[in-house]
Amino acid sequence: MELRLLVVRTTDIARLADFYSLLGLTFDYHKHDKSPYHYSASIGKTILEIYPLAKGQTEADKDLRLGFAVNDLAATIQLLKTKQTEFLSEPMHTDYGFMTIVKDPDGRKIELYENQL
């Protein structure tokens, strides 16, 4: 089994796409048939899509937690600091690698790991 699609919903799709672009993702802005315009990026075989909130949804799901391995964690941390990103932990060594935890603009916890190339 492998993960092929992850959809994240938000009140401000451009703001969220800008944030995830800081992690190295490249987004396309498009729509499928009757779907709303949204942002889409490939992570290997997985597609991350950023959609507006669904009908009846009043706020983004802040309980979803994501983890990304980035190619240069130190540079990514410095870039995120210049953008006033909220850090929930100092960079640390864990059983899963060198990592830190930040919040995305909607308040989701995002784990960032040093990519082990």
C-alpha positions as a LaTeX table, in Angstrom:
\begin{tabular}{lrrr}
\hline
Residue & $x$ (\AA) & $y$ (\AA) & $z$ (\AA) \\
\hline
Met1 & 0.00 & 0.00 & 0.00 \\
Glu2 & 1.07 & 3.59 & $-0.55$ \\
Leu3 & $-0.46$ & 6.98 & 0.09 \\
Arg4 & $-1.50$ & 8.65 & $-3.19$ \\
Leu5 & $-3.57$ & 11.69 & $-2.17$ \\
Leu6 & $-3.80$ & 14.03 & 0.80 \\
Val7 & $-6.28$ & 16.92 & 0.77 \\
Val8 & $-5.92$ & 19.79 & 3.23 \\
Arg9 & $-8.71$ & 22.37 & 3.49 \\
Thr10 & $-8.26$ & 25.98 & 4.54 \\
Thr11 & $-9.84$ & 29.42 & 4.49 \\
Asp12 & $-6.91$ & 30.87 & 2.50 \\
Ile13 & $-5.51$ & 28.45 & $-0.07$ \\
Ala14 & $-2.86$ & 30.86 & $-1.43$ \\
Arg15 & $-1.46$ & 31.56 & 2.03 \\
Leu16 & $-1.22$ & 27.83 & 2.81 \\
Ala17 & 0.38 & 27.04 & $-0.57$ \\
Asp18 & 2.92 & 29.81 & 0.06 \\
Phe19 & 3.81 & 28.27 & 3.43 \\
Tyr20 & 4.27 & 24.74 & 2.05 \\
Ser21 & 6.30 & 26.17 & $-0.84$ \\
Leu22 & 8.84 & 27.27 & 1.78 \\
Leu23 & 9.38 & 23.55 & 2.47 \\
Gly24 & 10.30 & 22.95 & $-1.17$ \\
Leu25 & 6.96 & 22.01 & $-2.72$ \\
Thr26 & 6.01 & 23.36 & $-6.14$ \\
Phe27 & 2.28 & 23.92 & $-6.63$ \\
Asp28 & 0.04 & 24.11 & $-9.68$ \\
Tyr29 & $-3.21$ & 26.09 & $-9.46$ \\
His30 & $-6.03$ & 24.33 & $-11.29$ \\
Lys31 & $-9.43$ & 22.65 & $-11.08$ \\
His32 & $-11.01$ & 19.36 & $-12.13$ \\
Asp33 & $-14.43$ & 19.49 & $-13.80$ \\
Lys34 & $-16.79$ & 21.06 & $-11.22$ \\
Ser35 & $-14.33$ & 21.14 & $-8.31$ \\
Pro36 & $-13.17$ & 24.52 & $-6.97$ \\
Tyr37 & $-9.80$ & 25.93 & $-7.94$ \\
His38 & $-7.10$ & 24.53 & $-5.68$ \\
Tyr39 & $-3.34$ & 24.02 & $-5.37$ \\
Ser40 & $-1.66$ & 20.69 & $-6.07$ \\
Ala41 & 1.93 & 19.47 & $-5.55$ \\
Ser42 & 3.63 & 16.10 & $-6.02$ \\
Ile43 & 5.66 & 14.47 & $-3.27$ \\
Gly44 & 6.98 & 11.34 & $-4.93$ \\
Lys45 & 3.85 & 9.42 & $-5.92$ \\
Thr46 & 1.72 & 11.33 & $-3.41$ \\
Ile47 & $-0.29$ & 14.40 & $-4.36$ \\
Leu48 & $-0.88$ & 17.10 & $-1.74$ \\
Glu49 & $-3.87$ & 19.28 & $-2.60$ \\
Ile50 & $-4.95$ & 22.45 & $-0.84$ \\
Tyr51 & $-8.68$ & 23.12 & $-1.18$ \\
Pro52 & $-11.03$ & 25.77 & 0.19 \\
Leu53 & $-13.16$ & 24.69 & 3.14 \\
Ala54 & $-15.96$ & 22.27 & 2.29 \\
Lys55 & $-19.59$ & 23.44 & 2.41 \\
Gly56 & $-20.65$ & 23.68 & 6.04 \\
Gln57 & $-17.03$ & 23.61 & 7.26 \\
Thr58 & $-16.27$ & 26.71 & 9.34 \\
Glu59 & $-12.57$ & 26.24 & 10.05 \\
Ala60 & $-9.57$ & 24.16 & 9.04 \\
Asp61 & $-8.87$ & 20.85 & 10.77 \\
Lys62 & $-6.10$ & 21.73 & 13.22 \\
Asp63 & $-5.74$ & 18.15 & 14.49 \\
Leu64 & $-4.18$ & 16.82 & 11.28 \\
Arg65 & $-0.44$ & 16.39 & 11.78 \\
Leu66 & 1.95 & 16.16 & 8.83 \\
Gly67 & 5.62 & 15.26 & 8.59 \\
Phe68 & 8.03 & 16.15 & 5.79 \\
Ala69 & 11.68 & 15.30 & 5.16 \\
Val70 & 13.41 & 18.36 & 3.69 \\
Asn71 & 16.78 & 18.41 & 1.94 \\
Asp72 & 18.36 & 21.11 & 4.13 \\
Leu73 & 16.65 & 21.33 & 7.50 \\
Ala74 & 18.94 & 24.09 & 8.83 \\
Ala75 & 18.25 & 26.34 & 5.82 \\
Thr76 & 14.52 & 25.58 & 6.01 \\
Ile77 & 14.46 & 26.51 & 9.70 \\
Gln78 & 16.21 & 29.82 & 8.96 \\
Leu79 & 13.77 & 30.58 & 6.14 \\
Leu80 & 10.75 & 29.79 & 8.33 \\
Lys81 & 12.12 & 32.03 & 11.09 \\
Thr82 & 12.28 & 34.96 & 8.64 \\
Lys83 & 8.57 & 34.34 & 7.94 \\
Gln84 & 7.65 & 34.47 & 11.65 \\
Thr85 & 6.63 & 30.79 & 11.68 \\
Glu86 & 5.71 & 29.49 & 15.13 \\
Phe87 & 8.14 & 26.80 & 16.33 \\
Leu88 & 6.84 & 24.27 & 18.85 \\
Ser89 & 10.22 & 22.62 & 19.47 \\
Glu90 & 13.87 & 23.31 & 19.10 \\
Pro91 & 15.63 & 21.13 & 16.52 \\
Met92 & 16.42 & 17.78 & 18.17 \\
His93 & 17.69 & 14.28 & 17.51 \\
Thr94 & 14.99 & 11.61 & 17.78 \\
Asp95 & 14.71 & 7.91 & 16.94 \\
Tyr96 & 13.33 & 9.05 & 13.58 \\
Gly97 & 16.07 & 11.57 & 12.75 \\
Phe98 & 16.97 & 15.22 & 13.31 \\
Met99 & 13.72 & 17.22 & 13.41 \\
Thr100 & 11.71 & 20.18 & 14.63 \\
Ile101 & 7.98 & 20.92 & 14.89 \\
Val102 & 6.32 & 24.08 & 13.54 \\
Lys103 & 2.76 & 25.29 & 13.02 \\
Asp104 & 1.35 & 25.96 & 9.57 \\
Pro105 & $-0.81$ & 29.10 & 9.08 \\
Asp106 & $-3.95$ & 27.16 & 10.10 \\
Gly107 & $-2.35$ & 25.86 & 13.31 \\
Arg108 & $-1.56$ & 22.29 & 12.22 \\
Lys109 & 1.55 & 20.73 & 13.74 \\
Ile110 & 4.12 & 20.03 & 11.03 \\
Glu111 & 7.12 & 17.81 & 11.74 \\
Leu112 & 10.18 & 18.68 & 9.68 \\
Tyr113 & 12.99 & 16.15 & 9.35 \\
Glu114 & 16.42 & 16.28 & 7.78 \\
Asn115 & 16.20 & 14.19 & 4.60 \\
Gln116 & 18.46 & 11.16 & 4.82 \\
Leu117 & 19.59 & 11.01 & 1.18 \\
\hline
\end{tabular}
